[in-house]
Amino acid sequence: MLEEILYPFVFSLGGELWHDTIKVYLPPSFEDWLVYSPVKYRSAVLYFIYFGDVRILNPDTLEPEEDILSDDVGFEHEHMYYMILHNDPMLKSILGHRPYIMLAYVDETTPHRLLLYNRIDDYVFIDATIWVAEFPMKELEIEGETVSIEKALIRYLSGIFYFYYKHGKEAQRKYLPIIRPLR
């Protein structure tokens, strides 16, 4: 459903959709930050992450072996203004949620930060696909006003909210008096 809401905004502003699949090889006792932001003068909205399987990695052949689920392997991530730092261990509840939905505006001043970690004694392989809507600019002019892509997105989503809120309020006023709760 998020795509149906987001795509009209993206395409009307000349944005482009892309995704990238990354393969991550984590050695034992590993922690490091991965930071994503688009190139200067561009902006983006991150909206999905799909996780593949998490596997023990054979360090001699670099081939993934058996699948694992562990709260000692995963990532913590945060995004200034949109997402507080939180932990996503590689457990069934995270891996089984396809897609992992998020909606975060990013540019070079507000990157998305992920702390990848492997706290077990084995090498680990993780693959993930990140979906991004990227814009060729950070600001645009709408009805004589210069606004950031971020502000335009917030106004767009607020407009959708207020449209349904207004109609919901009218429907509640009109139909709620005739609906009686069951007791």
Backbone hydrogen bonds, N-H to C=O, Kabsch-Sander energy under -0.5 kcal/mol:
donor,donor_aa,acceptor,acceptor_aa,energy
5,I,1,M,-1.2
6,L,2,L,-2.9
7,Y,3,E,-3.1
9,F,5,I,-0.6
10,V,6,L,-2.2
11,F,7,Y,-2.8
12,S,8,P,-2.0
13,L,9,F,-1.1
13,L,10,V,-0.6
14,G,11,F,-1.3
15,G,10,V,-2.9
16,E,134,E,-3.0
18,W,132,V,-2.4
20,D,130,I,-1.9
22,I,20,D,-0.6
22,I,128,A,-3.2
24,V,22,I,-0.5
24,V,126,I,-3.4
25,Y,23,K,-0.5
26,L,24,V,-0.6
26,L,124,V,-3.1
29,S,120,I,-1.1
30,F,27,P,-0.5
30,F,118,N,-2.1
32,D,116,L,-1.9
34,L,114,L,-3.5
36,Y,112,H,-2.8
42,R,39,V,-1.6
43,S,135,F,-1.5
44,A,106,V,-2.4
45,V,133,A,-2.6
46,L,104,A,-2.8
47,Y,131,W,-2.1
48,F,131,W,-1.0
49,I,100,Y,-1.7
50,Y,129,T,-3.0
51,F,49,I,-0.5
52,G,127,D,-3.0
55,R,53,D,-0.5
55,R,125,F,-2.6
56,I,66,E,-2.5
57,L,123,Y,-2.7
58,N,63,E,-2.4
62,L,58,N,-2.5
63,E,58,N,-0.5
65,E,56,I,-3.4
68,I,54,V,-2.8
70,S,90,M,-2.1
73,V,70,S,-0.8
74,G,117,Y,-2.2
75,F,88,D,-1.5
76,E,115,L,-2.0
77,H,86,H,-2.1
78,E,113,R,-2.1
79,H,83,M,-2.6
80,M,111,P,-0.6
82,Y,79,H,-1.5
83,M,79,H,-2.8
86,H,77,H,-1.7
88,D,75,F,-3.0
90,M,70,S,-0.8
90,M,73,V,-3.2
91,L,89,P,-2.3
94,I,91,L,-1.1
95,L,91,L,-2.7
96,G,92,K,-2.8
97,H,94,I,-0.9
98,R,96,G,-1.1
100,Y,49,I,-2.9
101,I,99,P,-0.9
102,M,47,Y,-1.9
104,A,46,L,-2.0
106,V,44,A,-3.1
107,D,110,T,-0.5
110,T,107,D,-0.9
112,H,36,Y,-2.6
113,R,78,E,-2.3
114,L,34,L,-3.0
115,L,76,E,-3.8
116,L,32,D,-2.4
116,L,114,L,-0.8
117,Y,74,G,-2.7
118,N,30,F,-2.7
119,R,72,D,-3.5
123,Y,57,L,-0.5
124,V,26,L,-2.5
125,F,55,R,-3.1
126,I,24,V,-2.3
127,D,53,D,-0.7
128,A,22,I,-2.1
129,T,50,Y,-2.8
130,I,20,D,-2.5
131,W,48,F,-2.5
132,V,18,W,-3.0
133,A,45,V,-2.3
134,E,16,E,-3.3
134,E,132,V,-0.6
135,F,43,S,-3.4
140,L,147,V,-2.6
142,I,140,L,-0.5
142,I,145,E,-3.0
145,E,142,I,-1.8
147,V,140,L,-2.9
147,V,145,E,-0.6
149,I,138,K,-2.4
152,A,148,S,-2.6
153,L,149,I,-2.5
154,I,150,E,-2.3
155,R,151,K,-2.5
156,Y,152,A,-2.5
157,L,153,L,-2.8
158,S,154,I,-2.4
159,G,155,R,-2.5
160,I,156,Y,-1.7
161,F,157,L,-2.3
162,Y,158,S,-3.1
163,F,159,G,-2.2
164,Y,160,I,-2.1
165,Y,161,F,-2.8
166,K,162,Y,-2.6
167,H,163,F,-2.0
168,G,164,Y,-2.5
169,K,165,Y,-2.6
170,E,166,K,-2.2
171,A,167,H,-2.4
172,Q,168,G,-2.5
173,R,169,K,-2.4
174,K,170,E,-2.3
175,Y,171,A,-3.1
176,L,171,A,-0.5
176,L,172,Q,-1.9
178,I,175,Y,-1.0
179,I,175,Y,-0.7
179,I,176,L,-1.1
180,R,178,I,-0.6
